[in-house]
Amino acid sequence: MNQSQEKQSKAPNYYRTLTIAGSDSSGGAGIQADLKTFSALGCYGMSVITALTAQNTTGVRSIHPVPASFVREQLQAVLDDLGTDAVKIGMLFSAEIIREVAGVLREYVLGRIVLDPVMVAQSGDKLLEDRAVEAIKSELMPLASLVTPNLPEAEVLLGRKIQDLKDMQAAARDLAVSHCQAVLIKGGHLKEKQSTDLLYLRDEDRFVKLESDFIQTKNNHGTGCTLSSAVAACLARGLDPESAVRRAKDYISEAIRAGAGYRLGRGHGPVHHFFAFWS
């Protein structure tokens, strides 16, 4: 080994995190929110874009999916050279893209996979084709270390209503037992005084309830993307799943609180991803 190679072998590496998701032209959600979150939490972010969206704070105007074969090429290009310590999966749009992503994840035997089953935007616009739901359950969920649906997404995955904490517990256990290692159901849609998320760890058959004050604000665009990417960043840095979820919950709560007083756009504004660095 020559002097240059020896120096390179001793060089520190980044905590590497990869997001596979759609692009949000407004910068508040999707790939853009993921990369901001990775950076804020001390990770080097990489991206595979599955779809382009024309959107702003008031809604999604148009979606242009990336060809599934090109999604595969992006993934392989990143993994062949840089590798990754954790993966966050967001908007995938179609069953074809889901199958390509799942195939590459199996091929490279990746772990620490956080799946956010994005189906509907904050504005109510659909971000996933109806026939892709079954592909998420059969192709991606069995590969995931953690799945992070909100209440409406969990209802779609299970085909039933979820109205309270007891329903959330049953839903989390059913999703984990049938499909994946752990489930974090986000309970913000209950709109109670406390924002209650519920983590279920399948191997321990254990629930963890995470509560924070419910913050009244219109600036909640990209909260789901940000939370799931924060979990991935924490897993990349070596935290165990429960600790990663707790740290991510603290981060998104502070990001919402810090961004509540800003005004950006006419609709649902973003959270403040870099609250720890500037205001």
Residue pairs with C-beta under 8 A, 6 or more apart in sequence:
1 9
14 43
14 44
15 42
15 43
15 44
15 85
15 233
15 236
15 237
16 43
16 44
16 46
16 82
16 83
16 84
16 85
16 86
16 236
17 38
17 43
17 44
17 45
17 46
17 84
17 85
17 86
17 87
17 88
17 229
17 232
17 233
17 236
18 45
18 46
18 47
18 48
18 78
18 79
18 84
18 86
18 87
18 88
19 31
19 34
19 35
19 38
19 45
19 46
19 47
19 48
19 87
19 88
19 89
19 90
19 229
19 232
20 47
20 48
20 50
20 71
20 75
20 87
20 88
20 89
20 90
20 92
20 101
21 30
21 31
21 34
21 47
21 48
21 49
21 50
21 88
21 89
21 90
21 91
21 92
21 118
21 225
22 30
22 31
22 49
22 50
22 51
22 52
22 53
22 63
22 90
22 91
22 92
22 93
22 118
22 127
23 30
23 31
23 32
23 49
23 51
23 52
23 53
24 30
24 31
24 32
24 33
24 53
24 55
24 222
25 52
25 53
25 54
25 55
25 56
26 55
26 56
26 57
26 221
26 265
26 270
27 33
27 270
28 57
28 221
28 222
28 268
28 269
28 270
28 271
29 121
29 122
29 221
29 222
29 224
29 225
29 226
29 270
30 53
30 90
30 91
30 222
30 225
31 47
31 49
31 90
33 222
33 225
33 226
33 229
33 270
33 273
34 45
34 47
34 88
34 90
34 225
34 226
34 229
35 45
35 47
36 226
36 273
36 274
37 225
37 226
37 229
37 230
37 233
37 251
37 273
38 44
38 45
38 229
38 232
38 233
39 45
39 273
39 274
40 251
40 273
40 274
40 276
40 277
41 230
41 233
41 234
41 237
41 251
42 233
42 237
43 85
43 233
43 236
43 237
46 78
46 82
46 84
48 71
48 74
48 75
48 78
49 66
49 71
49 74
50 65
50 66
50 71
50 91
50 92
50 93
50 97
50 101
51 63
51 64
51 65
51 66
51 91
51 92
51 93
51 97
52 63
52 64
52 66
53 60
53 61
53 62
53 63
53 64
53 127
54 60
54 61
54 62
54 63
54 64
55 61
55 121
55 123
55 125
56 265
56 267
57 221
57 264
57 265
57 266
57 267
57 268
57 269
57 270
58 123
58 265
58 266
58 267
58 268
59 121
59 123
59 124
59 125
59 267
60 121
60 123
60 125
60 127
63 93
63 127
65 93
65 94
65 97
66 97
68 94
68 96
68 97
68 99
68 100
69 100
71 97
71 100
71 101
72 100
72 101
72 103
72 104
75 100
75 101
75 104
76 104
78 84
79 104
79 108
79 110
84 110
84 236
85 112
85 235
85 236
85 237
86 112
86 113
86 114
86 232
86 233
86 235
86 236
87 105
87 110
87 112
87 113
87 114
87 232
88 114
88 116
88 228
88 229
88 231
88 232
89 101
89 113
89 114
89 115
89 116
89 140
89 144
90 116
90 118
90 225
90 228
90 229
91 118
91 127
91 128
92 98
92 101
92 118
92 128
92 132
92 136
92 140
93 127
93 128
93 129
93 132
94 129
94 132
95 129
95 131
95 132
95 134
95 135
98 132
98 135
98 136
98 139
98 140
99 135
99 139
101 140
102 139
102 140
102 143
105 113
105 140
105 143
106 143
110 143
111 145
112 145
112 232
112 235
112 236
113 143
113 144
113 145
113 146
114 144
114 145
114 146
114 147
114 148
114 228
114 229
114 231
114 232
114 235
115 136
115 140
115 141
115 143
115 144
115 146
115 147
115 148
115 180
115 228
116 147
116 148
116 149
116 224
116 225
116 227
116 228
117 128
117 136
117 147
117 148
117 149
117 153
117 157
118 127
118 128
118 153
118 224
118 225
119 126
119 127
119 128
119 133
119 152
119 153
119 156
120 126
120 127
120 128
120 152
120 153
121 127
122 220
122 221
122 222
122 268
123 267
123 268
128 136
133 156
133 157
136 157
137 157
137 178
137 179
141 147
141 175
141 179
141 180
142 179
142 180
144 179
144 180
144 181
145 180
145 181
145 182
145 235
145 241
146 180
146 181
146 182
146 183
146 184
146 231
146 241
146 245
147 175
147 176
147 179
147 180
147 182
147 183
147 184
148 183
148 184
148 186
148 224
148 227
148 228
148 231
149 157
149 175
149 183
149 185
149 186
150 185
150 186
150 188
150 189
150 224
151 162
151 168
151 185
151 186
151 187
151 188
151 189
151 190
152 189
154 162
154 168
154 171
154 172
154 175
154 185
155 161
155 162
155 171
157 175
158 171
158 174
158 175
160 171
161 167
162 168
162 171
162 185
164 190
165 187
165 196
165 198
165 209
168 185
168 187
168 196
168 198
169 198
169 200
169 207
171 183
171 185
172 183
172 184
172 185
172 198
172 199
172 200
172 207
173 183
173 200
173 202
173 205
175 183
175 200
176 182
176 183
176 200
176 202
177 202
180 202
181 201
181 202
181 203
182 199
182 200
182 201
182 202
182 241
183 199
183 200
183 202
184 197
184 198
184 199
184 200
184 231
184 245
185 197
185 198
185 200
186 197
186 224
186 227
187 195
187 196
187 197
187 198
188 195
188 197
188 214
188 223
190 196
191 214
192 214
193 213
193 214
194 211
194 212
194 213
194 214
195 211
195 212
195 213
195 214
195 215
195 253
196 209
196 210
196 211
197 209
197 210
197 211
197 245
197 249
198 207
198 208
198 209
198 210
199 207
199 208
199 209
199 210
199 241
199 242
199 245
200 206
200 207
200 208
201 207
201 208
201 241
201 242
208 242
208 245
210 245
210 246
210 249
212 249
212 253
213 253
215 253
215 256
215 257
215 260
216 260
217 256
217 259
217 260
218 267
218 268
218 269
219 256
219 259
219 260
219 262
219 264
219 268
219 269
219 270
219 271
220 256
220 268
220 271
221 267
221 268
221 269
221 270
221 271
222 270
222 271
223 252
223 256
223 271
226 251
226 252
226 255
226 271
226 273
227 248
227 249
227 251
227 252
228 248
230 247
230 248
230 251
230 252
231 244
231 245
231 248
233 248
234 243
234 244
234 245
234 247
234 248
235 241
235 244
239 247
252 271
254 275
254 276
255 271
255 272
255 273
255 275
256 271
257 275
258 271
258 272
258 275
258 279
259 269
259 270
259 271
259 272
259 275
262 269
262 272
263 269
264 270
272 279
